């Protein structure tokens, strides 16, 4: 059974059951209250009769009083001794009540009784007469009017139930269709994605922020994630196949050259080994960066903690000095001895290494790292070199994957042979992941300055 039919059936049955229960409760509460009102009125009448009878002096007066107080559709009886016959006065319409058996009762009785297929209200009120004798006044009243009213109430409730349940059933169907509309749209979209292979989103209608709207928004976020991952995978395959082709071809060519001519020309061995080694390094660097770029940043396991920027910078620079024998100076323009921010230390170190690596490749003089703090107390970390620089018209594209500055306009360094144009692209990804900004300024022939700005990092000291 489809979900829309389940909603339709369940809501219809539930509404009908609830309405029937409500109607039954209304009927019984109303009948109970109405019956109690009738009995209390009958009791009040009996109490009034007893007050009048207390003043009666002889039998004739008593009988006259009983005739004056007899209910229109009932009777009144006076019992002065359990062993004597009661005095009974019956209305003309209820002559059959003369056959009713009356019994003396020393206590108050208020109840409903049945006699010859009719319902009566019955009240028995004891009282003490003027002569000290205990007397018993009993009244009976036909409840035909109340029964007729309750019968009419039942009819009204049944008609109202039918009139309400019929549109309720149709509205339940409409409710099922309304609830299923976004779900059906989602199903159609999923089928379209499967059929066409394209990533289609649901049309968002911001009328109400309910669970169905949230489900649609979550579905669109999932489609965005799938599309992003698919594009990453597609781009990875395309880039890898394109970029790996060149170093593999070079390695194969030099290997074939060694195989064919190493005996006749031993001098080509060193050149070939150097070329193969250079291309192998390039392939390793490119593969590592491609794999990291292909992985969504949300899976990088970013763990933020308090990080001392001066300490992290000094430690990274020290490792770099030893590894590449390059002079790196660190300048702090802040007043604090310890500059602490909230960030991921491993990813920040990786980002700093990428910027240092670019500075090392394209400059030969000192590399300068400076820690600054502006008037809004935002920290920034700059890596400055005094190398060949980047042409102004190419700065906008410098963060694109596999993009490298046109080497015909700048001198080519040894490091360019193994550069794959992924470093700054990876730096941009890392910066977005740890919520910092990265900016690049350069003047051709004078050098380049890369700046890491900690806009979203919260200082703890």
Secondary structure, DSSP 4 states (H G I P E B T S, - for coil): --HHHHHHHHHHHHHHHHHHHHHHHHHHHHHHHHHHHHHHHHHHHHHHHHHHHTT--SHHHHHHHHHHH--TTEEEEEES-TTSPPEEEE-GGGGGGGGSPP---SS-EEEEEEETTEEEEEEEEEEE-TTS-EEEEEEEEE-HHHHHHHHHHHHHHHHHHHHHHHHHHHHHHHHHHHHHHHHHHHHHHHHHHHHH---PPPPP-TT--SHHHHHHHHHHHHHHHHHHHHHHHHHHHHHHHHHHHHHHHHHHHHHHHHHHHTTT-TTHHHHHHHHHHHHHHHHHHHHHHHHHHHS-GGGS----EEEEHHHHHHHHHHHHHHHH---EEEEE-SS-S--EEEE-HHHHHHHHHHHHHHHHHT--S-EEEEEEE-TT--EEEEEEE-SS---GGGGGGTTSTT----TTSSPPPGGGGT--S-HHHHHHHHHHHTT-EEEEEEETTTEEEEEEE-SSPPP--
